[in-house]
Amino acid sequence: MTDAENSLAEIISKVLLLDRNELTDDLKRGDYESWDSMAHLILISEIENEFGIFFEDDEVVDIWTVADIRELLSKKISS
């Protein structure tokens, strides 16, 4: 796992109150009780701060799974 992947996993685990081994790409907002609208905004904010990036409003709304976060983050940090 890269440093970026480790940082992301740490953020997601901390915000969603998950153990890291519970974290899977198919974990979905709405299916997991602690991933409510407030946690979603905190998650986005923490990722933006950690990686020095900015998510547009339409990108934030389109994030539904951990895989979505990974994919979008990958695009942001590689451009």
BELWONOR-V220192 format. One line per field, one symbol per residue. ss: DSSP state (H for helix, E for strand, - for the rest). burial: b if it has 9 or more other ideal C-beta (glycine too) atoms within 8 Angstrom, else e. Layout:
# BELWONOR-V220192
ss = ???
burial = ???
This chain:
# BELWONOR-V220192
ss = --HHHHHHHHHHHHHH---HHH-----EE--E----HHHHHHHHHHHHHHH-----HHHHHH--EHHHHHHHHHHHHH-
burial = eeebbbbbbbbbbebbebeeeebeeebbbeebeebeeebbbbbbebbbebbebebeeebbeebebbebbbebbeebbee
